[in-house]
Amino acid sequence: MDTGIDEKRVIEMMMKELAGGIDGGWCPIKDIKDPCIDVIAKFAVSEFNKQSNSSLKFQTVVSGNMQVVCGINYQL
């Protein structure tokens, strides 16, 4: 059913709001304690360990930035 709503545009607007309204710019993550941030960080540590044959262990995220582009980039 066509509601006339451009879903892609709505998602872009939501992502822009999460990033503080700055398209392409880096900004602090508003809620560093969001469980999704831990999932992203654990994945990053796991991938780093695979690629570098390391055995780093995830503990916690203490700070981070995000960038909205054609998705979301994170600096944790």
MDAnalysis code that builds the backbone (N, CA, C; Angstrom):
import MDAnalysis as mda
import numpy as np

u = mda.Universe.empty(228, n_residues=76, atom_resindex=np.repeat(np.arange(76), 3), trajectory=True)
u.add_TopologyAttr("name", ["N", "CA", "C"] * 76)
u.add_TopologyAttr("resid", np.arange(1, 77))
u.add_TopologyAttr("resname", ["MET", "ASP", "THR", "GLY", "ILE", "ASP", "GLU", "LYS", "ARG", "VAL", "ILE", "GLU", "MET", "MET", "MET", "LYS", "GLU", "LEU", "ALA", "GLY", "GLY", "ILE", "ASP", "GLY", "GLY", "TRP", "CYS", "PRO", "ILE", "LYS", "ASP", "ILE", "LYS", "ASP", "PRO", "CYS", "ILE", "ASP", "VAL", "ILE", "ALA", "LYS", "PHE", "ALA", "VAL", "SER", "GLU", "PHE", "ASN", "LYS", "GLN", "SER", "ASN", "SER", "SER", "LEU", "LYS", "PHE", "GLN", "THR", "VAL", "VAL", "SER", "GLY", "ASN", "MET", "GLN", "VAL", "VAL", "CYS", "GLY", "ILE", "ASN", "TYR", "GLN", "LEU"])
u.atoms.positions = np.array([
    [0.835, -1.173, 0.000],
    [0.000, 0.000, 0.000],
    [0.885, 1.243, 0.000],
    [0.642, 2.155, -0.911],
    [1.432, 3.374, -1.015],
    [0.814, 4.454, -0.144],
    [1.567, 4.865, 0.880],
    [1.070, 5.901, 1.798],
    [1.494, 7.288, 1.362],
    [2.352, 7.358, 0.353],
    [2.852, 8.647, -0.103],
    [4.021, 9.152, 0.739],
    [4.453, 8.369, 1.711],
    [5.559, 8.764, 2.573],
    [6.852, 8.219, 1.972],
    [7.821, 9.081, 1.826],
    [9.138, 8.672, 1.326],
    [9.917, 8.098, 2.507],
    [9.885, 6.762, 2.656],
    [10.496, 6.112, 3.810],
    [11.990, 6.384, 3.892],
    [12.661, 6.404, 2.742],
    [14.099, 6.672, 2.743],
    [14.380, 8.057, 3.319],
    [13.575, 9.022, 2.949],
    [13.757, 10.396, 3.448],
    [13.493, 10.458, 4.951],
    [12.503, 9.722, 5.434],
    [12.206, 9.697, 6.866],
    [13.388, 9.114, 7.635],
    [13.964, 8.024, 7.125],
    [15.123, 7.406, 7.776],
    [16.298, 8.374, 7.776],
    [16.530, 9.049, 6.662],
    [17.617, 10.030, 6.597],
    [17.417, 11.133, 7.620],
    [16.188, 11.602, 7.766],
    [15.896, 12.657, 8.735],
    [16.129, 12.170, 10.160],
    [15.743, 10.920, 10.451],
    [15.947, 10.365, 11.785],
    [17.434, 10.228, 12.085],
    [18.212, 9.750, 11.114],
    [19.645, 9.593, 11.315],
    [20.301, 10.955, 11.507],
    [19.850, 11.946, 10.770],
    [20.385, 13.294, 10.906],
    [20.092, 13.847, 12.296],
    [18.902, 13.582, 12.805],
    [18.532, 14.016, 14.154],
    [19.432, 13.352, 15.191],
    [19.692, 12.054, 15.024],
    [20.574, 11.341, 15.952],
    [21.971, 11.949, 15.960],
    [22.405, 12.433, 14.815],
    [23.746, 12.989, 14.694],
    [23.781, 14.481, 14.975],
    [22.703, 15.038, 15.451],
    [22.695, 16.451, 15.785],
    [22.447, 17.354, 14.600],
    [21.937, 16.797, 13.495],
    [21.560, 17.616, 12.354],
    [22.682, 17.983, 11.403],
    [23.857, 17.397, 11.560],
    [24.981, 17.759, 10.719],
    [25.230, 16.649, 9.707],
    [24.882, 16.903, 8.453],
    [25.119, 15.921, 7.393],
    [26.611, 15.783, 7.142],
    [27.155, 14.592, 7.320],
    [28.549, 14.335, 7.016],
    [29.535, 14.736, 8.091],
    [29.081, 15.481, 9.089],
    [29.989, 15.910, 10.146],
    [30.005, 14.936, 11.307],
    [31.089, 14.927, 12.053],
    [31.200, 14.092, 13.239],
    [30.607, 14.839, 14.425],
    [29.880, 14.111, 15.272],
    [29.337, 14.704, 16.498],
    [29.329, 13.636, 17.586],
    [29.318, 14.060, 18.846],
    [29.321, 13.089, 19.943],
    [28.072, 12.210, 19.918],
    [28.226, 10.954, 20.313],
    [27.085, 10.057, 20.451],
    [26.298, 10.536, 21.664],
    [25.003, 10.764, 21.482],
    [24.175, 11.328, 22.555],
    [24.047, 10.403, 23.752],
    [23.891, 9.101, 23.521],
    [23.701, 8.153, 24.628],
    [24.728, 7.033, 24.516],
    [25.896, 7.260, 25.091],
    [26.990, 6.292, 25.008],
    [26.646, 4.989, 25.729],
    [25.641, 4.999, 26.610],
    [25.236, 3.803, 27.359],
    [24.172, 2.982, 26.624],
    [23.770, 3.419, 25.422],
    [22.797, 2.665, 24.618],
    [23.374, 1.276, 24.347],
    [22.609, 0.208, 24.621],
    [23.114, -1.161, 24.394],
    [23.572, -1.413, 22.959],
    [23.025, -0.707, 21.997],
    [23.441, -0.872, 20.597],
    [24.901, -0.472, 20.405],
    [25.355, 0.512, 21.166],
    [26.743, 0.956, 21.057],
    [27.688, -0.163, 21.500],
    [27.330, -0.873, 22.573],
    [28.147, -2.010, 23.012],
    [28.195, -3.099, 21.948],
    [27.078, -3.360, 21.296],
    [27.036, -4.380, 20.236],
    [27.983, -3.989, 19.104],
    [27.951, -2.728, 18.709],
    [28.821, -2.240, 17.632],
    [30.285, -2.358, 18.049],
    [30.588, -1.974, 19.285],
    [31.970, -2.024, 19.778],
    [32.478, -3.460, 19.870],
    [31.637, -4.365, 20.367],
    [32.038, -5.772, 20.463],
    [32.318, -6.357, 19.079],
    [31.485, -5.994, 18.112],
    [31.695, -6.443, 16.744],
    [33.029, -5.920, 16.213],
    [33.310, -4.631, 16.466],
    [34.555, -4.031, 15.979],
    [35.779, -4.724, 16.580],
    [35.733, -5.011, 17.877],
    [36.851, -5.697, 18.531],
    [37.017, -7.101, 17.955],
    [35.909, -7.795, 17.745],
    [35.950, -9.141, 17.179],
    [36.574, -9.136, 15.787],
    [36.156, -8.194, 14.952],
    [36.695, -8.107, 13.594],
    [38.175, -7.734, 13.615],
    [38.552, -6.817, 14.507],
    [39.958, -6.455, 14.624],
    [40.786, -7.674, 15.006],
    [40.297, -8.442, 15.970],
    [41.018, -9.636, 16.410],
    [41.193, -10.642, 15.273],
    [40.147, -10.832, 14.466],
    [40.231, -11.763, 13.333],
    [41.277, -11.310, 12.316],
    [41.251, -10.009, 11.998],
    [42.116, -9.494, 10.946],
    [43.572, -9.356, 11.378],
    [43.794, -9.156, 12.671],
    [45.166, -8.927, 13.126],
    [45.714, -10.071, 13.975],
    [44.925, -11.142, 14.070],
    [45.322, -12.292, 14.877],
    [45.671, -11.860, 16.304],
    [44.828, -10.992, 16.858],
    [45.019, -10.480, 18.214],
    [44.003, -11.109, 19.150],
    [44.108, -10.766, 20.409],
    [43.147, -11.288, 21.380],
    [42.700, -10.190, 22.347],
    [42.367, -9.029, 21.775],
    [41.851, -7.946, 22.604],
    [40.517, -8.362, 23.208],
    [40.217, -7.842, 24.386],
    [38.947, -8.127, 25.059],
    [38.182, -6.821, 25.236],
    [36.916, -6.822, 24.855],
    [36.075, -5.639, 25.023],
    [35.746, -5.453, 26.504],
    [35.853, -4.202, 26.974],
    [35.453, -3.896, 28.350],
    [34.270, -2.944, 28.358],
    [34.470, -1.724, 27.881],
    [33.392, -0.741, 27.867],
    [33.712, 0.363, 26.873],
    [32.690, 1.078, 26.460],
    [32.865, 2.250, 25.608],
    [32.865, 3.464, 26.534],
    [33.889, 4.284, 26.444],
    [33.972, 5.453, 27.319],
    [33.607, 6.750, 26.606],
    [33.730, 6.764, 25.280],
    [33.330, 7.940, 24.515],
    [33.172, 7.532, 23.059],
    [32.531, 8.381, 22.295],
    [32.362, 8.069, 20.889],
    [31.737, 9.190, 20.094],
    [31.987, 9.149, 18.797],
    [31.401, 10.091, 17.851],
    [30.724, 9.302, 16.749],
    [29.792, 9.960, 16.076],
    [29.134, 9.325, 14.939],
    [29.077, 10.299, 13.778],
    [29.022, 9.736, 12.580],
    [28.964, 10.509, 11.352],
    [27.889, 9.895, 10.473],
    [26.927, 10.716, 10.063],
    [25.874, 10.240, 9.176],
    [26.269, 10.556, 7.747],
    [26.438, 9.497, 6.951],
    [26.714, 9.619, 5.518],
    [25.712, 8.724, 4.817],
    [26.137, 7.759, 4.044],
    [25.214, 6.802, 3.432],
    [24.918, 5.669, 4.405],
    [25.072, 5.915, 5.635],
    [24.905, 4.996, 6.755],
    [25.416, 5.753, 7.956],
    [25.927, 5.056, 8.924],
    [26.489, 5.735, 10.088],
    [27.876, 5.165, 10.364],
    [28.850, 6.048, 10.496],
    [30.208, 5.676, 10.895],
    [30.349, 5.989, 12.372],
    [31.140, 5.180, 13.063],
    [31.350, 5.378, 14.495],
    [32.831, 5.460, 14.800],
    [33.191, 6.324, 15.744],
    [34.519, 6.369, 16.343],
    [34.289, 6.075, 17.816],
    [34.792, 4.933, 18.289],
    [34.562, 4.532, 19.681],
    [35.887, 4.391, 20.399],
])
